[in-house]
Every structure is written in structure tokens, then in C-alpha cells.
């Protein structure tokens, strides 16, 4: 039962990081990209950023929790 925290807590923080990334991503896209790239390509960029932030935050927190508590 204690090992479930190793997966649940980092996943929750990963989802929060992905939501924040989704909201903030348009501010980091260049104006040129809105004119050059299609909506699909912009959506793909935002989804890639969200996945990367989810994986990064989840891995870092899982490693920290496993080192500190187990």
C-alpha cells in the first residue's frame, strides 16, 4: 500500500505541471510560428511540451520520494 504513493503523488504533480504548461505554452511560441505552421503543428508542439513536462516532473518526484521514504 505504501508503494502506491510512489506512483500517485508524482502523477498528480505531473498532471498539474502539464496543465500549467498547456496554459503557458502560447506565450513561448514565436509569433512567426502562428503564421508559418498549421494549427495541427502548433497543437503537436503544445502536446509534446505537455508530455515532456509530465514525464520530467513525474520522474524527478518519483526518484525523490523513493530516495527519501523507501
N, C-alpha and C positions, 0 to 999 in steps of 0.2 A: 504494500500500500504506500510506503514511503517513496518508492521509486516513481510513482505516478507524478509526483511533484517535479521530478527531473524533466518531464515532458510537457506538463500542463502549464506551469508558470512561464517557462521560456516561450511557449507557443502563444500565450496570451499577450506577452510583451511584443512578440514578433508581429502579431496582427495589429497591435496598436501602432507599431513602427511603420507597417505597410500603409495603414490609413493616413498617417501623417505624411508619408512620402507621396501618396496619391494626391493629397491636398496641396502640397508644396511644389510638386513637380512642374507645373506650368510656369512658375517663377524662374526655374532654372533652364528652361528650354529657350533657345535663342529665337528672336523674332523671325529670323530668316527661315528657320525650320517650319514655321507655320505657313510660309508661302511656298517653300520648295517641296515639302513632304506631304503626303496624303494624310487623311485622318487616321487611316489604319496604321500607318507607320508611326505616327505620334502616339497612338494607343499602345502599340507594341513597345515603344520606348518606355512609356509610363509603367506598363505591366512588368517589364524586365527590371526596372528600378525597384518596384514594389517587391518582387520575388527576391531580389538580391538583399534588400534591407531586411526582409523576413528571415532569410537564411542566416544572414550575418548576426542579427540580434539574437536569434534562437540559439545558434551555436555558441556564441560568447556566453550567454546566460546559462546554458546547459553545462558548459565547462566550469563556470564559476560555481554553480550550485553543486556540481559533483565534487569539486575540489574542497569546498567549504564544509559541506554537510555529510558527505559519504566517504 
